[in-house]
Amino acid sequence: MGSEQGLLGELAVIGALAVVAAVGLRRIRVPATIGFLLVGSVAGPNALGLVGNTDDITEIAEVGVILLLFAIGLEFSLSRLRFIWRAVAVGGSIQVGATTAIAIIVLTGAGVSAERATIFGFVVALSSTVVVLRVLQARGELEAPHGRFTVGALIFQDLLVVPLTLLVPVLAGHEGSAVAVEIGWALLRALLAVAAVLFVARALVPRLFATVDATRTREVFLLAVLSIALGFAWLMSEIGLSFALGAFLAGMLLADTDYGHRAITDVILLRDTFTSIFFVSLGMLVDWDVVLDDPVLLALIVAGLVPGKAVIATLAALAMRYPARAALRAGVYLAQFGEFGFVLLTLAASEGLLGPADVRLLVTAGVFSMVLSRLAMSLAGEMHAGEALLRPLERLLRVRGIDEPRPEDAALSGHVLVVGYGVAGGLVTRSLRSIGPPYVVLELDAQRVRDAREHGAPVYYGDITSREVIGHARVEAARALILLINDPAAVRRAIAAVREACPEVPILVRTHYVGDRDDLLRLGATEVVCEELEGGTEISGHLLRTLGVDRPAIRWHIGHALASADQHELTGATEEWLAATDLPRPESAGEVGD
């Protein structure tokens, strides 16, 4: 019982310290993740020694990684993976290849051997899947342009686990000359294994959960969810791939079933708890002796690692024809050390390529890079100067933009400008075609622009947050501007930029959360449609119809519910329900009975 009591005591100590750090740092607007990393660095065996044996903590932390990646996969879905395949294959190759190549050139120029430089190059090319996806998920940016590129690059990095693991013994001189064939064959086997597992699981998982759901027992359902997440992670690690990739694929697989939303609701508390422990365990890798003995070298590594990776990833995103704003944010998000980098360093040390001092230095620098990049992520939406510097390069690489309109679109007036050409954008433009007013669409997905132009649609590449784009799109002469983009920060910047240039044009905005409505209205939005509220209204209508309520009564009941809601919960669209049913406004809603 002694070891178990020791582990419980250590968990209690680091949990209490993490709470104190997170609460204290939040008051000065510092992300909680940084607090967890700092707690680990102070409580670990290389500092105060409040945690003596980190192995048990690390194993618990790995459960957090699995649950986090599984939950993100639940929000992503396997069917949506096809939309980022170019970011995975091409964008990931450019980002990893360029980062590795530049690192090798710099290090060999500094006198480091080619073998060691290659290891260092691959180590620094990898980014933190856990840190980055946690931020993208929390901010609702997985579907934003920079989110798609970032997720694609991270998936590519996870697929490199097999070849990099096989490459280390080769660089150490412990393998024969046929290793290239072996690496290629191992990677092919891994990909075939992934495809086979997904093919079989896609047929079996829905049936399994249908059987589990029939028990009507929440505990059994939760156990089934955890078994799928942990089982896929273990299976992929047995194949030789990253266990994090396995958890992510398991989540995407379950997301395509009817049980995805219920699964994420059940695992969210466990996910957040274990993920916090993971960041604490990363902080424990910091060796303060390295900080004290060689602070200058450590600072130089961190200072070169974070900005260097950010620049390379930004250029890779630009090469994929992402806009300057999205490319810069993707660069910032990919600018830190990755979890698999720690594993690769340990493997290189066991093969004699690196010494213990090298590993301690790079691991400590890696943790500090995570802290610095996490701070940079918080400021990424404010880096306007960097975007301006990238505009000329963006224009060289992009598809036909709004500054090169067709003759019929060059002098539009009284038109509607739609920003975003996803499902909602397509519905809006079809509605506009049916009633006649001219319209123009701005979209940041270059492939989507090309596909639309092939069908004759007036869709142009353009970033609505740019003053130049606002001018070329003739927003000042438009009848309305419709914002349908998935980047909350970009929505706010777009409203502010348009209001500065065109104070009178009506701006209709779609947002997910009701809580964002007041801020968007203050910035200058004319109407804000909240998916939460509109979705609730729509599902209420379907429910009442299912229960046999006729249409006039449905309108009355929904209007009654809206009239009883708080003022801040209403949007312009839902106000129409009140007008249609002649019900009192929310300020007199108390007069409406139950």
Backbone torsions as a table, in degrees:
resi	resn	phi	psi	omega
1	MET	NA	-18.4	-174.7
2	GLY	-58.9	-47.7	-178.0
3	SER	-65.8	-37.2	179.0
4	GLU	-65.1	-41.7	178.7
5	GLN	-64.5	-37.0	177.7
6	GLY	-64.7	-41.3	178.9
7	LEU	-64.5	-43.3	179.0
8	LEU	-62.1	-40.1	178.7
9	GLY	-64.7	-41.7	179.4
10	GLU	-65.3	-41.3	177.4
11	LEU	-63.4	-38.9	179.0
12	ALA	-64.6	-41.3	-178.8
13	VAL	-65.9	-50.5	-176.9
14	ILE	-69.5	-30.6	176.0
15	GLY	-64.4	-45.8	179.3
16	ALA	-64.1	-43.5	179.0
17	LEU	-64.6	-37.9	179.9
18	ALA	-65.0	-39.5	178.4
19	VAL	-63.5	-46.8	-179.5
20	VAL	-61.0	-44.7	-178.8
21	ALA	-65.2	-44.2	-178.3
22	ALA	-63.7	-42.9	179.9
23	VAL	-66.2	-44.1	-178.7
24	GLY	-65.3	-43.4	-178.6
25	LEU	-71.6	-28.8	180.0
26	ARG	-62.6	-30.6	-179.8
27	ARG	-66.0	-23.8	177.1
28	ILE	-109.8	21.2	173.6
29	ARG	62.1	35.9	175.3
30	VAL	-101.3	131.8	-177.0
31	PRO	-57.5	146.0	-179.7
32	ALA	-61.8	-30.8	179.6
33	THR	-55.4	-41.2	179.6
34	ILE	-64.7	-39.0	176.7
35	GLY	-60.7	-41.6	179.0
36	PHE	-63.8	-42.2	178.5
37	LEU	-63.4	-41.7	179.7
38	LEU	-66.3	-40.1	177.8
39	VAL	-60.5	-44.6	178.5
40	GLY	-62.0	-40.4	-178.6
41	SER	-67.3	-29.4	-179.6
42	VAL	-85.8	-38.8	-175.6
43	ALA	-84.2	-13.7	-174.0
44	GLY	-70.7	175.3	-176.5
45	PRO	-66.6	-18.1	179.5
46	ASN	-90.5	5.7	179.4
47	ALA	-132.8	-109.1	-177.5
48	LEU	-74.5	-19.2	177.9
49	GLY	72.4	25.3	177.2
50	LEU	-66.5	-23.5	173.8
51	VAL	-117.9	114.1	-176.3
52	GLY	-85.0	-48.6	-178.3
53	ASN	-108.7	111.1	-176.2
54	THR	-85.1	-7.3	-175.4
55	ASP	-62.5	-45.0	-179.7
56	ASP	-65.0	-40.8	179.1
57	ILE	-63.1	-39.9	-179.5
58	THR	-64.1	-40.8	179.3
59	GLU	-64.9	-40.4	176.6
60	ILE	-64.5	-39.9	-178.9
61	ALA	-63.4	-33.7	179.4
62	GLU	-63.9	-30.8	174.4
63	VAL	-62.8	-37.9	177.2
64	GLY	-62.4	-41.6	178.0
65	VAL	-61.3	-44.8	-178.7
66	ILE	-62.2	-45.6	-178.0
67	LEU	-68.1	-37.5	179.2
68	LEU	-64.6	-49.8	-178.8
69	LEU	-67.0	-33.2	176.1
70	PHE	-64.5	-44.7	-179.8
71	ALA	-65.0	-38.0	178.4
72	ILE	-68.1	-38.0	175.1
73	GLY	-61.6	-34.9	177.3
74	LEU	-63.0	-32.1	179.1
75	GLU	-83.6	-15.1	-173.8
76	PHE	-94.8	-49.9	180.0
77	SER	75.9	142.6	-177.5
78	LEU	-66.8	-34.0	-177.8
79	SER	-66.1	-25.8	-179.2
80	ARG	-85.4	-7.0	-180.0
81	LEU	-62.5	-29.1	-177.6
82	ARG	-64.7	-22.0	-178.5
83	PHE	-76.2	-15.2	-178.7
84	ILE	-118.3	15.9	-175.6
85	TRP	-62.9	-33.4	177.9
86	ARG	-68.1	-37.3	176.9
87	ALA	-65.2	-35.5	178.2
88	VAL	-68.3	-55.5	-172.5
89	ALA	-74.8	-48.1	-174.6
90	VAL	-90.2	-52.2	-178.2
91	GLY	-61.7	-43.4	178.4
92	GLY	-63.8	-40.5	178.7
93	SER	-62.6	-43.3	-179.9
94	ILE	-64.6	-46.7	-176.7
95	GLN	-63.6	-49.8	-178.7
96	VAL	-68.8	-45.5	-177.9
97	GLY	-62.3	-46.4	-178.5
98	ALA	-67.0	-42.4	180.0
99	THR	-62.6	-45.4	-179.9
100	THR	-63.7	-45.2	-177.7
101	ALA	-62.6	-45.5	-179.4
102	ILE	-64.8	-40.5	178.4
103	ALA	-62.5	-41.3	179.6
104	ILE	-64.3	-43.9	-179.8
105	ILE	-61.3	-45.5	-178.8
106	VAL	-65.0	-45.4	-175.1
107	LEU	-71.7	-41.5	177.5
108	THR	-65.6	-34.1	175.0
109	GLY	-64.4	-26.8	178.7
110	ALA	-88.7	3.6	175.7
111	GLY	98.6	5.4	178.4
112	VAL	-79.7	143.5	-179.5
113	SER	-63.9	155.6	-176.9
114	ALA	-61.5	-38.5	-178.6
115	GLU	-65.3	-47.4	-180.0
116	ARG	-66.5	-39.4	179.7
117	ALA	-62.9	-37.1	179.0
118	THR	-65.6	-43.1	177.2
119	ILE	-60.7	-49.1	179.1
120	PHE	-58.0	-41.2	-178.8
121	GLY	-60.6	-47.5	179.3
122	PHE	-68.2	-35.6	179.6
123	VAL	-62.2	-47.5	-176.8
124	VAL	-75.4	-17.2	179.0
125	ALA	-73.3	-20.3	-176.6
126	LEU	-86.1	142.9	-179.4
127	SER	-115.5	169.5	-176.0
128	SER	-85.8	106.2	177.7
129	THR	-60.3	-42.1	-175.0
130	VAL	-67.6	-49.1	-178.2
131	VAL	-61.4	-48.3	-172.7
132	VAL	-70.2	-47.7	-177.4
133	LEU	-67.6	-30.8	176.2
134	ARG	-62.1	-43.2	-179.5
135	VAL	-68.4	-45.3	-180.0
136	LEU	-60.2	-40.7	-180.0
137	GLN	-67.8	-45.6	-177.7
138	ALA	-62.4	-32.6	-177.4
139	ARG	-93.9	-0.2	-179.8
140	GLY	66.5	35.6	-174.1
141	GLU	-110.5	12.2	-179.9
142	LEU	-61.9	-30.6	-178.3
143	GLU	-96.3	-5.0	176.5
144	ALA	-69.1	157.7	-178.8
145	PRO	-54.5	-46.5	-179.9
146	HIS	-67.8	-28.8	177.6
147	GLY	-67.4	-41.1	179.8
148	ARG	-64.5	-43.8	179.1
149	PHE	-64.2	-43.8	-177.5
150	THR	-63.0	-46.0	178.9
151	VAL	-62.0	-41.4	178.2
152	GLY	-60.7	-43.6	179.1
153	ALA	-64.5	-39.1	-179.6
154	LEU	-67.8	-39.0	176.8
155	ILE	-62.7	-42.6	178.5
156	PHE	-60.6	-43.4	179.3
157	GLN	-61.0	-40.5	179.0
158	ASP	-65.9	-32.4	177.8
159	LEU	-69.6	-17.4	179.6
160	LEU	-79.0	-3.7	-177.2
161	VAL	-55.2	-46.1	-177.4
162	VAL	-63.0	-57.4	-177.7
163	PRO	-63.0	-35.9	-179.4
164	LEU	-68.7	-38.3	177.4
165	THR	-62.5	-39.3	179.1
166	LEU	-75.9	-23.9	-176.3
167	LEU	-76.0	-30.3	-175.2
168	VAL	-60.1	-48.9	178.0
169	PRO	-61.2	-30.9	178.3
170	VAL	-64.1	-47.2	179.8
171	LEU	-63.5	-28.8	178.3
172	ALA	-80.4	-4.3	178.7
173	GLY	81.9	20.1	-176.9
174	HIS	-102.7	8.0	-179.8
175	GLU	-130.2	162.8	-178.5
176	GLY	-82.4	-175.7	-174.9
177	SER	-77.4	-14.0	-178.2
178	ALA	-86.2	18.3	-173.8
179	VAL	-67.0	-31.2	-179.0
180	ALA	-60.4	-42.7	177.8
181	VAL	-65.0	-40.7	-179.4
182	GLU	-63.8	-42.5	179.4
183	ILE	-63.9	-45.5	179.2
184	GLY	-61.4	-42.9	180.0
185	TRP	-66.4	-39.8	178.5
186	ALA	-63.9	-41.9	179.6
187	LEU	-65.5	-40.9	178.3
188	LEU	-63.7	-42.8	178.0
189	ARG	-60.8	-41.4	-179.1
190	ALA	-64.0	-44.1	179.8
191	LEU	-64.7	-41.2	178.0
192	LEU	-64.8	-38.3	178.8
193	ALA	-64.4	-42.6	177.6
194	VAL	-60.2	-46.8	-179.4
195	ALA	-61.5	-41.8	-179.3
196	ALA	-65.9	-43.9	180.0
197	VAL	-62.1	-44.8	-179.4
198	LEU	-65.0	-38.2	179.8
199	PHE	-63.2	-46.5	-179.3
200	VAL	-68.9	-44.5	-176.5
201	ALA	-65.4	-34.0	-178.8
202	ARG	-63.9	-27.9	178.1
203	ALA	-85.1	-32.4	-172.8
204	LEU	-92.2	-36.2	-173.4
205	VAL	-60.0	-46.8	178.4
206	PRO	-58.6	-39.5	179.2
207	ARG	-66.6	-39.9	178.7
208	LEU	-60.6	-47.3	-177.0
209	PHE	-73.1	-26.9	174.1
210	ALA	-64.6	-40.1	177.7
211	THR	-67.0	-43.0	179.6
212	VAL	-65.1	-41.6	-178.2
213	ASP	-64.7	-29.4	-179.7
214	ALA	-64.9	-20.8	178.3
215	THR	-72.7	-18.9	-178.9
216	ARG	55.8	34.1	-180.0
217	THR	-119.6	118.6	-175.8
218	ARG	-64.9	-38.0	-178.0
219	GLU	-62.6	-40.6	179.7
220	VAL	-66.8	-40.7	179.1
221	PHE	-62.9	-44.3	179.1
222	LEU	-62.3	-41.1	177.6
223	LEU	-63.2	-38.4	178.2
224	ALA	-65.0	-41.3	178.4
225	VAL	-62.3	-47.5	-179.9
226	LEU	-63.7	-36.9	179.2
227	SER	-64.6	-40.7	178.3
228	ILE	-64.4	-46.5	-178.1
229	ALA	-63.0	-51.1	-178.4
230	LEU	-69.7	-36.4	-179.2
231	GLY	-65.8	-43.6	178.2
232	PHE	-65.0	-41.0	178.8
233	ALA	-60.7	-45.0	179.2
234	TRP	-64.8	-42.9	-177.6
235	LEU	-62.7	-43.2	179.7
236	MET	-67.5	-35.6	177.2
237	SER	-67.5	-32.6	176.6
238	GLU	-68.8	-34.6	176.1
239	ILE	-67.7	-25.5	-178.3
240	GLY	113.9	1.0	179.4
241	LEU	-92.6	176.5	179.5
242	SER	-70.4	134.3	177.2
243	PHE	-66.1	-27.3	176.8
244	ALA	-64.7	-39.6	177.5
245	LEU	-63.6	-39.8	177.7
246	GLY	-60.6	-43.5	178.7
247	ALA	-64.9	-40.5	179.6
248	PHE	-62.9	-44.9	179.3
249	LEU	-65.4	-37.0	178.2
250	ALA	-62.5	-41.5	177.9
251	GLY	-64.1	-43.8	178.8
252	MET	-62.9	-36.1	179.7
253	LEU	-65.2	-45.3	-179.2
254	LEU	-70.7	-27.1	-179.7
255	ALA	-64.3	-24.9	-179.9
256	ASP	-82.9	2.5	177.2
257	THR	-103.8	-179.8	179.1
258	ASP	-80.3	0.2	-172.5
259	TYR	-111.2	5.8	-175.9
260	GLY	-62.5	-47.4	-177.5
261	HIS	-64.9	-39.3	178.5
262	ARG	-66.3	-37.8	-179.2
263	ALA	-63.2	-45.0	-177.9
264	ILE	-67.4	-31.9	176.5
265	THR	-65.0	-38.2	-177.1
266	ASP	-75.4	-31.8	-173.9
267	VAL	-96.6	-5.9	-170.0
268	ILE	-63.0	-39.0	-178.9
269	LEU	-68.1	-45.8	177.5
270	LEU	-61.7	-40.4	-179.8
271	ARG	-58.1	-50.6	-176.1
272	ASP	-64.7	-38.6	-179.0
273	THR	-65.9	-50.9	-176.7
274	PHE	-70.6	-32.3	178.6
275	THR	-66.4	-36.5	176.5
276	SER	-61.3	-40.4	177.3
277	ILE	-64.7	-35.5	178.2
278	PHE	-60.0	-45.8	-179.7
279	PHE	-66.4	-34.8	175.1
280	VAL	-62.9	-42.3	179.8
281	SER	-64.5	-34.7	175.8
282	LEU	-64.4	-41.5	178.8
283	GLY	-60.6	-29.1	-179.9
284	MET	-67.5	-14.0	178.5
285	LEU	-76.1	-13.7	-179.6
286	VAL	-66.1	130.2	176.5
287	ASP	-107.3	106.0	-175.5
288	TRP	-69.7	-18.7	174.5
289	ASP	-63.9	-36.9	177.5
290	VAL	-64.9	-41.4	179.8
291	VAL	-61.8	-40.8	-177.6
292	LEU	-77.8	-36.9	-174.9
293	ASP	-78.6	-37.8	-174.9
294	ASP	-140.4	62.0	-175.8
295	PRO	-66.0	-32.0	-176.9
296	VAL	-66.9	-48.3	179.4
297	LEU	-62.6	-41.2	178.5
298	LEU	-60.7	-45.3	179.9
299	ALA	-64.0	-38.5	179.6
300	LEU	-65.4	-39.3	179.4
301	ILE	-64.8	-47.5	-179.6
302	VAL	-64.2	-42.3	-178.9
303	ALA	-65.6	-31.2	176.9
304	GLY	-82.4	-35.0	-174.9
305	LEU	-67.9	-53.4	-172.4
306	VAL	-69.3	-55.8	178.5
307	PRO	-63.9	-37.1	-179.1
308	GLY	-62.4	-47.4	178.7
309	LYS	-65.1	-36.2	179.8
310	ALA	-62.9	-43.5	-179.3
311	VAL	-65.2	-45.6	-177.7
312	ILE	-64.4	-45.0	179.5
313	ALA	-65.5	-35.2	177.2
314	THR	-62.9	-45.6	178.9
315	LEU	-65.2	-35.3	177.2
316	ALA	-64.1	-41.2	178.1
317	ALA	-67.0	-38.5	176.5
318	LEU	-63.1	-40.0	178.5
319	ALA	-62.9	-25.8	176.5
320	MET	-86.7	8.6	177.4
321	ARG	67.0	35.2	168.3
322	TYR	-84.6	150.9	-179.6
323	PRO	-68.0	162.0	-177.2
324	ALA	-55.9	-43.0	-178.8
325	ARG	-61.3	-48.0	-179.5
326	ALA	-67.8	-39.2	-179.5
327	ALA	-63.4	-43.0	-179.5
328	LEU	-64.3	-42.6	-179.4
329	ARG	-68.7	-38.0	176.3
330	ALA	-62.6	-39.9	177.6
331	GLY	-61.1	-43.7	178.6
332	VAL	-64.1	-39.5	-177.5
333	TYR	-69.2	-26.2	-177.1
334	LEU	-100.3	17.6	-167.3
335	ALA	-94.3	16.1	-177.8
336	GLN	-118.5	175.1	175.3
337	PHE	-71.4	151.9	-179.1
338	GLY	-109.6	158.0	-179.0
339	GLU	-60.6	-39.7	-178.7
340	PHE	-69.6	-20.6	174.4
341	GLY	-60.0	-38.2	177.1
342	PHE	-62.5	-41.7	179.0
343	VAL	-64.4	-42.7	-178.7
344	LEU	-64.5	-38.3	177.3
345	LEU	-63.7	-43.5	179.2
346	THR	-62.4	-41.8	178.7
347	LEU	-64.7	-41.6	178.7
348	ALA	-63.9	-37.1	178.0
349	ALA	-66.4	-39.7	179.5
350	SER	-66.5	-24.9	178.6
351	GLU	-90.2	0.0	177.5
352	GLY	84.0	7.6	179.1
353	LEU	-76.6	-31.0	-178.6
354	LEU	-127.1	149.2	175.9
355	GLY	-92.2	165.5	179.3
356	PRO	-57.2	-35.9	179.7
357	ALA	-66.2	-38.1	177.4
358	ASP	-62.2	-44.2	-178.1
359	VAL	-64.5	-45.8	-179.5
360	ARG	-60.7	-41.4	-179.1
361	LEU	-64.1	-48.1	-176.7
362	LEU	-70.8	-36.3	178.1
363	VAL	-65.2	-44.5	178.3
364	THR	-63.0	-43.6	177.5
365	ALA	-62.6	-36.9	179.3
366	GLY	-62.7	-43.4	179.0
367	VAL	-64.4	-43.1	178.4
368	PHE	-64.5	-33.3	177.8
369	SER	-65.6	-34.2	176.7
370	MET	-64.4	-41.8	178.3
371	VAL	-63.1	-47.2	-177.5
372	LEU	-65.6	-42.6	-178.8
373	SER	-68.9	-33.8	178.2
374	ARG	-65.4	-38.0	174.5
375	LEU	-64.5	-40.6	179.4
376	ALA	-64.6	-35.4	177.4
377	MET	-60.5	-37.3	179.9
378	SER	-65.7	-25.4	-177.9
379	LEU	-103.2	0.1	-172.4
380	ALA	-58.6	-35.4	-178.2
381	GLY	-70.9	-9.8	-177.3
382	GLU	-105.9	4.0	-175.2
383	MET	-85.2	63.7	-176.0
384	HIS	-71.7	-31.4	-178.7
385	ALA	-63.5	-40.2	178.1
386	GLY	-63.1	-36.9	178.2
387	GLU	-64.5	-41.4	-179.8
388	ALA	-61.4	-38.9	179.5
389	LEU	-66.3	-28.4	-177.1
390	LEU	-87.2	-11.7	-175.6
391	ARG	-55.8	-45.7	-179.7
392	PRO	-60.0	-42.3	178.9
393	LEU	-66.8	-36.9	177.4
394	GLU	-58.7	-42.9	-178.0
395	ARG	-66.2	-29.5	179.1
396	LEU	-71.8	-29.1	-170.2
397	LEU	-102.3	-14.4	-169.9
398	ARG	-86.6	173.5	174.4
399	VAL	-82.5	-176.9	-176.3
400	ARG	-57.9	124.1	-175.6
401	GLY	-101.4	179.6	-178.5
402	ILE	-69.5	-15.5	176.3
403	ASP	-78.5	-3.7	176.0
404	GLU	-127.2	61.4	-174.7
405	PRO	-74.4	160.7	171.1
406	ARG	-65.4	155.2	-178.7
407	PRO	-53.0	-40.5	-177.4
408	GLU	-71.2	-16.6	179.4
409	ASP	-103.0	-1.0	-171.7
410	ALA	-74.7	-29.7	-175.3
411	ALA	-128.1	42.6	-177.7
412	LEU	-66.9	148.4	174.2
413	SER	-147.8	143.3	-177.0
414	GLY	69.9	23.4	-178.1
415	HIS	-93.8	169.5	173.9
416	VAL	-108.6	130.1	178.8
417	LEU	-103.7	117.4	179.9
418	VAL	-104.9	126.3	-179.2
419	VAL	-110.4	110.9	-176.8
420	GLY	110.0	122.3	-174.3
421	TYR	-121.1	44.7	173.2
422	GLY	-85.7	-149.5	-179.7
423	VAL	-61.8	-47.7	-178.8
424	ALA	-64.8	-41.9	179.0
425	GLY	-62.3	-39.2	177.4
426	GLY	-63.7	-40.1	178.0
427	LEU	-64.1	-42.9	-179.1
428	VAL	-63.3	-45.6	-177.5
429	THR	-67.5	-34.0	176.5
430	ARG	-66.3	-36.7	176.1
431	SER	-64.6	-40.7	179.5
432	LEU	-65.1	-38.6	179.1
433	ARG	-63.8	-33.1	-176.7
434	SER	-74.8	-22.2	-178.8
435	ILE	-110.3	-9.7	166.2
436	GLY	108.8	-26.1	-174.8
437	PRO	-67.7	146.0	178.7
438	PRO	-65.9	153.2	178.4
439	TYR	-149.0	158.3	175.1
440	VAL	-135.9	143.8	-178.5
441	VAL	-116.0	136.0	171.1
442	LEU	-108.4	135.0	-177.4
443	GLU	-145.0	144.0	-178.3
444	LEU	-100.2	-7.2	176.7
445	ASP	-88.1	108.2	-174.3
446	ALA	-60.4	-38.9	-180.0
447	GLN	-66.4	-39.1	178.9
448	ARG	-64.9	-37.2	177.3
449	VAL	-63.1	-47.4	-179.1
450	ARG	-60.7	-43.8	-179.2
451	ASP	-62.6	-42.0	-179.1
452	ALA	-66.8	-40.0	-179.1
453	ARG	-65.8	-32.4	177.2
454	GLU	-62.6	-25.5	178.6
455	HIS	-97.8	10.9	175.0
456	GLY	81.8	8.5	-178.6
457	ALA	-77.4	143.0	179.9
458	PRO	-78.9	64.4	-178.0
459	VAL	-108.3	129.2	-176.9
460	TYR	-127.2	151.7	173.8
461	TYR	-76.1	127.9	179.7
462	GLY	-176.0	146.1	-179.9
463	ASP	-106.6	110.3	-173.6
464	ILE	-66.0	-14.5	177.3
465	THR	-79.1	-7.3	179.9
466	SER	-89.5	133.1	178.4
467	ARG	-63.0	-36.0	179.4
468	GLU	-63.0	-42.6	179.8
469	VAL	-65.5	-39.7	178.3
470	ILE	-59.0	-40.6	178.5
471	GLY	-68.5	-46.5	-178.5
472	HIS	-64.8	-31.7	-179.9
473	ALA	-81.2	0.1	178.0
474	ARG	52.6	48.2	-179.3
475	VAL	-61.7	-33.2	-178.0
476	GLU	-63.0	-22.6	-179.7
477	ALA	-102.2	3.9	-175.5
478	ALA	-80.6	152.3	174.8
479	ARG	-80.0	-28.3	-179.5
480	ALA	-164.8	153.6	174.4
481	LEU	-120.1	128.2	-179.0
482	ILE	-112.8	120.2	179.9
483	LEU	-103.3	114.0	-177.5
484	LEU	-129.5	48.4	-177.2
485	ILE	-109.1	157.0	-171.7
486	ASN	-98.6	13.8	-179.0
487	ASP	-110.0	102.5	-175.9
488	PRO	-57.0	-39.9	179.7
489	ALA	-65.8	-40.0	179.3
490	ALA	-66.6	-34.4	177.7
491	VAL	-61.1	-45.3	-179.8
492	ARG	-64.0	-43.3	179.8
493	ARG	-66.0	-37.2	-180.0
494	ALA	-64.7	-44.0	179.5
495	ILE	-61.7	-45.4	-179.3
496	ALA	-62.8	-42.6	-178.3
497	ALA	-66.9	-42.5	-179.7
498	VAL	-67.5	-41.5	-179.2
499	ARG	-64.2	-35.1	178.5
500	GLU	-65.8	-38.2	-177.3
501	ALA	-88.3	-33.1	-173.4
502	CYS	-138.1	84.8	-174.3
503	PRO	-63.7	-22.8	-169.9
504	GLU	-98.9	-20.2	-172.5
505	VAL	-66.3	133.5	176.2
506	PRO	-67.2	134.5	179.4
507	ILE	-118.9	117.3	177.1
508	LEU	-105.6	127.5	-171.0
509	VAL	-124.5	139.1	169.6
510	ARG	-102.6	132.5	174.2
511	THR	-137.2	163.2	-177.6
512	HIS	-84.1	-47.4	-169.6
513	TYR	-100.0	139.2	175.9
514	VAL	-61.3	-34.2	-178.1
515	GLY	-63.1	-17.7	179.7
516	ASP	-84.7	-12.2	-169.8
517	ARG	-61.3	-48.2	-176.0
518	ASP	-61.7	-40.8	179.2
519	ASP	-62.8	-42.6	-178.6
520	LEU	-67.2	-38.0	176.6
521	LEU	-65.4	-39.6	178.4
522	ARG	-64.2	-34.4	178.8
523	LEU	-70.0	-23.0	178.1
524	GLY	131.8	4.0	177.0
525	ALA	-65.0	142.8	178.3
526	THR	-84.7	-46.6	177.1
527	GLU	-134.2	141.0	177.5
528	VAL	-125.8	120.2	177.4
529	VAL	-100.6	120.1	-176.5
530	CYS	-99.9	123.2	-177.8
531	GLU	-60.6	-36.9	178.8
532	GLU	-57.1	-49.6	-175.3
533	LEU	-73.5	-44.4	180.0
534	GLU	-65.3	-37.8	177.1
535	GLY	-64.9	-40.3	177.6
536	GLY	-64.2	-39.8	177.7
537	THR	-63.0	-44.6	-177.8
538	GLU	-66.7	-43.8	-178.0
539	ILE	-69.0	-30.9	175.8
540	SER	-63.7	-41.8	178.1
541	GLY	-61.6	-44.6	179.1
542	HIS	-64.4	-39.3	179.8
543	LEU	-63.7	-46.9	-179.4
544	LEU	-63.3	-36.9	177.5
545	ARG	-65.4	-40.0	177.7
546	THR	-62.4	-34.5	-179.4
547	LEU	-81.7	1.8	174.4
548	GLY	92.3	12.7	179.2
549	VAL	-80.1	136.3	-178.6
550	ASP	-78.2	166.1	-171.8
551	ARG	-60.2	-47.3	179.3
552	PRO	-59.1	-40.0	179.2
553	ALA	-68.3	-34.8	177.3
554	ILE	-60.0	-45.9	179.5
555	ARG	-62.0	-38.9	-178.9
556	TRP	-66.9	-45.8	-176.4
557	HIS	-64.9	-41.8	178.7
558	ILE	-67.4	-42.1	175.8
559	GLY	-59.8	-39.6	177.8
560	HIS	-61.6	-43.4	179.4
561	ALA	-63.5	-40.6	179.3
562	LEU	-68.3	-37.1	179.2
563	ALA	-65.4	-27.0	179.6
564	SER	-85.9	-6.3	-178.2
565	ALA	-80.2	166.3	175.9
566	ASP	-69.2	153.8	-179.0
567	GLN	-56.4	-42.1	-173.8
568	HIS	-71.4	-10.7	-179.5
569	GLU	-86.5	-5.6	-174.9
570	LEU	-95.1	142.9	172.2
571	THR	-113.6	172.1	179.3
572	GLY	-58.0	-39.9	-178.3
573	ALA	-64.4	-40.5	-177.7
574	THR	-76.7	-22.1	173.1
575	GLU	-59.0	-31.1	-179.4
576	GLU	-62.6	-30.4	176.2
577	TRP	-61.1	-41.6	-178.3
578	LEU	-66.5	-41.1	179.2
579	ALA	-64.5	-39.3	-177.3
580	ALA	-67.9	-29.0	-176.7
581	THR	-103.3	1.5	179.0
582	ASP	56.2	36.6	178.5
583	LEU	-91.1	156.8	179.6
584	PRO	-67.2	155.5	178.5
585	ARG	-73.0	163.7	-175.6
586	PRO	-55.8	-30.9	-177.7
587	GLU	-65.0	-22.6	176.3
588	SER	-113.8	21.6	-175.8
589	ALA	-63.5	-21.7	179.4
590	GLY	-63.2	-19.8	178.9
591	GLU	-78.4	-14.9	-179.0
592	VAL	-86.6	122.7	-176.4
593	GLY	-76.6	173.3	177.5
594	ASP	-76.4	NA	NA
